[in-house]
């Protein structure tokens, strides 16, 4: 790996960049709540588009992974319809995406082939185009499985899930410029309680804190789920930690014990709050991450999700804009649950609905009245037969009931397996004026 040399060359530059960023950023006041706090050009009001990163299926359409754009504005004549799709070369286990800080580009990764596809969404938000592919992340960093894409000022943090050496869970983060040039690498800690695993990234600039979570390596996530759960040794190779990082220094400060593969991390965006929440997939718990009275960061399990003995497998979560409510999707039972977070120390489930035979990702509008759900987890983990529904479903939420609004059947449309979603707006095109965005800055 080239991590030590790369980090040493960039320490001063990165520290200065993060120090400036941390001093200038205030909490987001629009758009989707899970976005990086460094993102500009936020959607205010009704979103027009939903970008969906879909896994290709052999023999279905062109069989390739693709970025699909849906029209999600109820005032549009194309509401709930596919309006564009852009295929990439082959099947690479399409998984997660993230916008650059200026929101002009959308980075999307493949967990199998470790390719990063960069789409221009600024020139025409309704019709994204593929403008660059980064295929040398494993060779340059030693990390594979680019998972989380988290914007920094002029930079993109990419969290790996695995490594080139043994396909296990020990991995790290790669920092790229918005042009796609590697700037630095940061290994996940393997000392002082660290297991070296990675998954999500979430930043609180005001606290100078970055949190990371942990999942598993390529040997596990590319394996069939039914086969995997029968292998006791393989099941031991899931992450059980979260890491508190000094953001400005990009150094781990403390490793927190969070058993059972803590996945997505969501900071409360309410002014004055300094806590985050995550769900552990294998133990079906909600965990609160916050500083204690002495300022020391701690992790505490605060709620149970469903019946852990039935392994509901909580996957994605979505927090509302004031930190008072949380959506939790559980893959195995196909349910979407809502937890009241008025007291984050004691979350209480107040609602649940079966929203599919299998459900994974969930996104909501800033005002919380629109909720979007996608079906696919991983190609080899998705259910089979009649339970293998592949869709994006839109719902309205009035605080009491999720009501179906539209559905796109990804199999019927020959699009593959629907995974990650991001919101888009036609206003972005107007905001960029006549500037050309076809060349990465």
Residue pairs with C-beta under 8 A, 6 or more apart in sequence:
1 141
1 142
1 185
1 187
2 140
2 141
2 142
2 185
3 141
3 142
3 172
3 185
3 186
3 187
6 182
6 183
6 184
6 185
7 184
7 185
7 186
9 184
10 175
10 183
10 184
13 183
14 175
14 183
14 184
14 250
15 248
15 249
15 250
17 152
17 153
17 154
17 155
18 152
18 247
18 248
18 249
18 250
19 248
20 153
21 38
21 152
21 153
21 205
22 205
22 206
22 208
22 247
22 248
23 205
25 37
25 38
25 205
25 206
26 37
27 37
27 206
27 269
27 271
28 35
28 37
28 39
28 42
28 269
29 42
30 42
30 43
30 44
30 366
31 39
31 42
31 43
31 44
31 366
31 423
32 43
32 363
32 364
32 365
32 366
32 422
32 423
33 266
33 269
33 318
33 319
33 320
33 321
33 364
33 366
34 264
34 266
34 318
34 319
34 363
35 42
35 99
35 151
36 98
36 99
36 101
36 150
36 151
36 152
36 203
37 203
37 204
37 205
38 101
38 151
38 152
38 153
38 203
38 205
39 99
39 101
39 103
39 151
40 101
40 102
40 103
41 102
41 103
41 104
41 428
41 431
41 432
42 103
43 366
43 423
43 424
43 425
43 427
43 428
44 366
44 427
46 73
46 74
46 75
46 365
47 72
47 73
47 365
47 370
47 423
47 424
47 425
48 71
48 72
48 73
48 76
48 125
48 126
48 424
48 425
48 426
48 427
49 69
49 70
49 71
49 72
49 83
49 125
49 126
49 423
49 424
49 425
49 426
50 69
50 70
50 72
50 363
50 372
50 392
50 394
50 421
50 422
50 423
50 424
51 67
51 68
51 69
51 70
51 97
51 106
51 121
51 128
51 421
51 422
51 423
51 424
52 67
52 68
52 69
52 70
52 374
52 392
52 418
52 419
52 420
52 421
53 65
53 67
53 68
53 94
53 95
53 96
53 97
53 108
53 419
53 420
53 421
54 65
54 66
54 67
54 68
54 94
54 376
54 410
54 415
54 416
54 417
54 418
54 419
55 65
55 91
55 93
55 94
55 376
55 379
55 416
55 417
55 419
56 62
56 63
56 64
56 65
56 66
56 87
56 90
56 91
56 94
56 416
57 63
57 91
57 379
57 411
57 416
57 417
58 91
60 411
60 414
60 415
60 416
61 414
61 415
61 416
62 87
63 90
63 91
64 87
64 88
64 89
64 90
64 91
65 87
65 88
65 90
65 91
65 92
65 93
65 94
65 110
65 117
65 416
66 85
66 86
66 87
66 88
66 94
66 415
66 416
67 85
67 86
67 88
67 106
67 108
67 117
67 119
67 128
67 130
68 82
68 84
68 85
68 410
68 415
68 418
69 82
69 83
69 84
69 85
69 126
69 127
69 128
69 424
70 80
70 81
70 82
70 83
70 392
70 408
71 78
71 79
71 80
71 81
71 83
71 126
72 79
72 80
72 370
72 372
72 394
72 406
72 423
73 79
74 405
79 406
80 394
80 405
80 406
80 407
80 408
81 408
82 408
82 413
82 415
83 126
83 127
84 126
84 127
84 128
85 415
86 119
86 128
86 129
86 130
88 110
88 115
88 117
88 130
88 133
89 133
90 113
91 112
91 113
91 379
92 110
92 111
92 112
92 113
92 114
92 115
93 110
93 111
93 112
93 113
93 222
93 378
93 379
94 108
94 109
94 110
94 416
94 419
94 420
95 109
95 110
95 111
95 147
95 378
95 419
95 420
96 108
96 109
96 147
96 148
96 149
96 419
96 420
97 106
97 107
97 108
97 109
97 149
97 420
97 422
98 106
98 107
98 148
98 149
98 150
98 151
98 156
98 422
99 105
99 106
99 107
99 121
99 149
99 151
99 422
100 106
100 107
100 151
100 156
100 178
101 151
101 152
101 153
101 154
101 155
101 178
102 122
102 178
102 441
103 121
103 122
103 428
104 120
104 121
104 122
104 428
104 432
104 437
105 118
105 119
105 120
105 121
105 122
105 131
105 178
105 440
106 118
106 119
106 121
106 128
106 422
107 116
107 117
107 118
107 119
107 149
107 156
107 158
108 116
108 117
108 118
108 119
108 149
108 420
109 115
109 116
109 117
109 145
109 146
109 147
109 149
109 158
110 116
110 117
110 146
111 145
111 146
111 147
111 161
111 218
111 221
111 222
111 378
112 145
112 218
112 222
113 135
114 135
114 137
114 138
114 144
114 145
114 146
115 133
115 134
115 135
116 133
116 134
116 135
116 137
116 146
116 149
116 158
116 180
117 130
117 132
117 133
118 130
118 131
118 132
118 133
118 134
118 180
118 440
119 128
119 129
119 130
119 131
120 128
120 129
120 130
120 131
120 437
120 438
121 128
121 424
121 428
122 428
122 429
122 432
122 437
123 129
123 429
123 432
123 436
123 437
123 438
124 429
125 424
125 425
125 426
125 428
125 429
126 424
126 426
129 438
131 438
131 439
131 440
132 180
132 440
134 176
134 180
137 143
137 144
137 146
137 158
137 160
137 174
137 182
138 144
138 164
139 164
140 174
140 182
141 160
141 172
141 174
141 182
141 185
142 163
142 164
142 165
142 172
142 185
143 160
143 162
143 163
143 164
143 171
143 172
143 173
143 174
143 185
144 160
144 161
144 162
144 163
144 164
144 167
144 171
144 218
145 160
145 161
145 162
145 171
145 217
145 218
145 221
146 158
146 159
146 160
146 161
146 174
147 158
147 159
147 160
147 161
147 198
147 199
147 200
147 215
148 157
148 158
148 159
148 199
148 200
148 201
149 156
149 157
149 158
150 156
150 157
150 158
150 159
150 201
150 202
150 203
151 157
152 175
154 177
154 178
155 175
155 176
155 177
155 178
155 183
156 175
156 176
156 177
156 178
157 173
157 174
157 175
157 201
158 173
158 174
158 175
158 176
159 171
159 173
159 198
159 199
159 200
159 201
159 212
160 171
160 172
160 173
160 174
160 198
161 169
161 171
161 198
161 199
161 215
161 216
161 217
161 218
161 221
162 168
162 169
162 171
162 217
162 218
162 219
162 221
163 170
163 171
163 172
163 217
166 217
166 219
167 217
167 218
167 219
168 217
168 218
168 219
168 237
169 195
169 196
169 197
169 198
169 214
169 215
169 216
169 217
169 220
169 237
169 238
169 239
170 188
170 190
170 195
170 196
170 197
170 217
171 187
171 188
171 196
171 197
171 198
171 217
172 185
172 186
172 187
172 188
172 198
173 185
173 186
173 188
173 198
173 201
173 212
174 182
174 184
174 185
174 186
175 182
175 183
175 184
175 185
175 186
176 182
176 183
177 183
178 440
178 441
179 440
179 441
180 440
184 250
186 250
187 196
188 194
188 195
188 196
188 197
188 198
188 212
188 214
188 243
188 252
189 196
189 243
189 252
189 255
190 196
192 255
193 241
193 255
193 257
194 241
194 243
194 252
194 255
195 214
195 239
195 240
195 241
197 214
197 215
197 216
197 217
197 238
197 239
197 241
198 212
198 213
198 214
198 215
198 239
199 212
199 213
199 214
199 215
199 239
199 261
199 262
199 263
200 211
200 212
200 213
200 263
200 264
200 265
200 278
201 210
201 211
201 212
201 265
202 210
202 211
202 265
202 266
202 267
202 276
203 209
203 210
203 211
203 247
203 267
204 210
204 211
204 267
204 274
204 276
205 247
206 274
207 274
207 291
208 246
208 247
208 248
209 244
209 245
209 246
209 247
209 297
210 244
210 245
210 247
210 250
211 242
211 243
211 244
211 245
211 265
211 276
211 289
212 242
212 243
212 245
212 265
213 239
213 242
213 258
213 262
213 263
213 264
213 265
213 278
214 238
214 239
214 240
214 241
214 242
214 258
214 261
214 262
215 221
215 238
215 239
215 261
215 263
215 281
216 237
216 238
216 239
216 261
217 237
219 234
219 237
220 228
220 234
220 237
220 238
221 378
221 381
222 378
222 380
223 234
223 380
224 380
224 381
225 378
225 380
225 381
228 234
228 235
229 235
238 260
238 261
238 282
239 261
239 262
240 257
240 258
240 259
240 260
240 261
241 255
241 256
241 257
241 258
241 262
242 255
242 256
242 258
242 262
242 265
242 278
242 287
242 289
242 299
243 252
243 254
243 255
243 256
244 252
244 253
244 254
244 255
244 256
244 289
244 297
245 251
245 252
245 253
246 252
246 253
253 297
254 296
254 297
256 289
256 297
256 298
256 299
257 299
258 278
258 280
258 287
258 299
259 280
259 282
259 283
260 280
260 281
260 282
260 283
260 284
260 285
261 280
261 281
261 282
262 278
262 279
262 280
262 281
262 287
263 278
263 279
263 280
263 281
263 314
263 315
263 316
263 317
264 278
264 279
264 315
264 316
264 317
265 276
265 277
265 278
265 289
266 276
266 277
266 278
266 317
266 318
266 319
266 326
267 273
267 275
267 276
267 319
268 274
268 275
268 276
268 277
268 319
268 322
268 323
268 341
268 344
269 319
269 321
269 322
269 323
270 322
270 323
270 324
273 323
274 290
274 291
275 288
275 289
275 290
275 323
275 344
276 288
276 289
276 290
277 286
277 287
277 288
277 289
277 317
277 319
277 326
277 341
277 344
277 347
278 286
278 287
278 289
278 317
279 285
279 286
279 287
279 305
279 314
279 315
279 317
279 328
280 287
280 301
280 314
281 313
281 314
281 315
282 311
282 313
283 301
283 308
284 304
284 305
284 306
284 307
284 308
284 311
284 312
284 313
284 314
284 330
285 301
285 302
285 303
285 304
285 305
285 308
286 301
286 302
286 303
286 304
286 305
286 326
286 328
286 339
286 347
287 299
287 300
287 301
287 302
288 299
288 300
288 301
288 302
288 344
288 345
289 297
289 298
289 299
290 297
290 298
290 300
290 344
291 297
291 298
292 298
300 345
302 344
302 345
302 346
302 347
303 339
303 346
303 347
303 348
303 349
305 312
305 314
305 328
305 330
305 337
305 349
306 312
306 314
306 330
306 333
306 335
306 337
310 332
310 333
311 332
312 330
312 331
312 332
312 333
312 335
313 330
313 331
313 332
314 328
314 329
314 330
314 331
315 329
315 330
315 331
315 359
315 360
315 361
315 377
316 328
316 329
316 360
316 361
316 362
317 326
317 327
317 328
317 329
317 362
318 326
318 327
318 362
318 363
318 364
318 371
319 325
319 326
319 327
319 341
320 326
320 364
320 368
321 366
321 367
321 368
323 341
323 344
324 340
324 341
324 342
325 338
325 339
325 340
325 341
325 368
326 338
326 339
326 341
326 347
327 336
327 337
327 338
327 362
327 364
327 371
328 336
328 337
328 338
328 339
329 335
329 336
329 337
329 355
329 359
329 360
329 361
329 362
329 373
330 336
330 337
330 359
331 358
331 359
331 360
331 377
331 381
332 358
333 354
334 354
334 355
334 356
334 357
334 358
334 359
335 352
335 353
335 354
335 355
335 359
336 352
336 353
336 354
336 355
336 359
336 362
336 371
336 373
336 402
337 349
337 351
337 352
338 349
338 350
338 351
338 352
339 347
339 348
339 349
339 350
340 347
340 348
340 349
340 350
341 347
351 400
351 401
351 402
353 401
353 402
355 373
355 393
355 395
355 402
356 373
356 375
356 389
356 391
356 393
357 383
357 386
357 387
357 388
357 389
358 375
358 376
358 377
358 382
358 383
358 387
358 388
358 389
359 373
359 374
359 375
360 374
360 375
360 376
360 377
360 419
361 373
361 374
361 419
361 420
361 421
362 371
362 372
362 373
362 374
363 371
363 372
363 421
363 422
363 423
364 370
364 371
364 372
364 397
365 371
365 423
368 397
369 396
369 397
369 398
370 394
370 395
370 396
370 397
370 405
371 394
371 395
371 396
371 397
371 402
372 392
372 393
372 394
372 395
372 421
373 392
373 393
373 395
374 391
374 392
374 418
374 419
374 420
374 421
375 382
375 389
375 390
375 391
375 392
375 410
375 417
375 418
376 382
376 390
376 417
376 418
376 419
377 419
379 417
382 388
382 390
382 417
389 411
390 409
390 410
390 411
390 415
390 416
390 417
390 418
391 407
391 408
391 409
391 410
391 418
392 407
392 408
392 410
392 418
392 421
393 404
393 406
393 407
393 408
394 404
394 405
394 406
394 407
395 402
395 403
395 404
395 405
396 402
396 403
396 405
397 403
408 418
410 416
410 417
410 418
